Amino acid sequence: MSIVYNKLVRDKIPQIIEASGKTPVTRVASSNECRDLLRAKLSEEVDEYLSTGKVEELCDIVEVVSALARCEGLTVDHILELAAEKRDRRGGFEGRIVLLRVD
């Protein structure tokens, strides 16, 4: 019985599946397709984190963001620099400020 996934997986997942005695059927995504698959993967990982609250899911989110950065021709360090610049301009979330309304 086959289970159809049709989603992007981590590089070692096919070997892990083979080690369990099953046969993975895979293909390599094109560069353009990979962006779309990574965006879908990011949504999946965020949903998993929101439903479970597990730190492991945060790690998956970071991994997907890192891959998306590479797709955009950026490094994670550059993304972190841009985030720091935005934090300098607009602040971070350390203050836990909740905007109730604007009158």
N, C-alpha and C positions, 0 to 999 in steps of 0.2 A: 504494500500500500504506500503510495507516494503522498508526501505533504508538499504543497507548492508554497514557496516563500516569495520568490521574485523580489528580493531586497538585497541591499548591500550588506555584506558581513565583513567582519575582521579577517585579515589575511590568513590566519591559521585555522579558521573554522572548518574549511574543507578537510584538513588533516585530522582534526579532532573528530569529525563525523566518520571519517574512514577508520580511525582507531576504535570507534564504537561498533564497527562491523557493518556500517551502512555505506551507501554509495551516493556522494553528493554530485549533482549535475550543476556545473557552473559555466559562466562566461565572463569575459572581461568587459567592463563598461567603457564606452568612449569618454573622452574628456568632458564633453558637453553633458552627456547623460549622467556622468558622475556627480556633477554639481547638483542636479535635480535629485539624484538618489541620496546624496549627503544631506540635502535639505529635508527630505522625507525621514532620513535616519535621525536627524536632530530633533524633529518633531516627536518621533517615536521615543527617543531617549528622554526628552523632557517630560512626556506623558508618563513614562515609567517612573521617573524621579518623583513627579507630583503624586503618583498613586502609591508609591512605596516609601518615599523619603530616605531611601538607602544611599549612603555615600558612594557606593559602587556605581550608581547611575550618574552621579556627578562626574565621576572619572570618565564614563562613556561620553558624556556631553563635552568634556574638555577634549577628548580624542577626536570627536566629530568636528568641533570648532577648529582644531588644529589642521585637520584634513581640508576643511573648507578654506582656511587661510592659504594653504598651499595651492588650492585650485585657483585662487585669486592672485597668485604670484606673490604672496606675502609670507612672512615668517610669523611664528607665534610671538616672538619678541617684538616685532613691529606692531602686531595687534595690541600687545600689552602697553607699548608706548602710546599708541593712539588712545587706549582706554585711560591711561594716566593723564593725558592731555585733556580728555573730556571730563575726567574727575576734577582736574584743576579748575576747569571752566564752570562746571555745573554741580560739582560735589559728587559724593558717593552715596552710600546707603547706611553708613555707620551711625548716623543720627536717628535712624528708624522713624523718620518723619512721615506722618500720614496726612495727606492733604484732604481736609474735610470738604471744603468748598472755597470758592472765590466770590466775594461780594463786590 
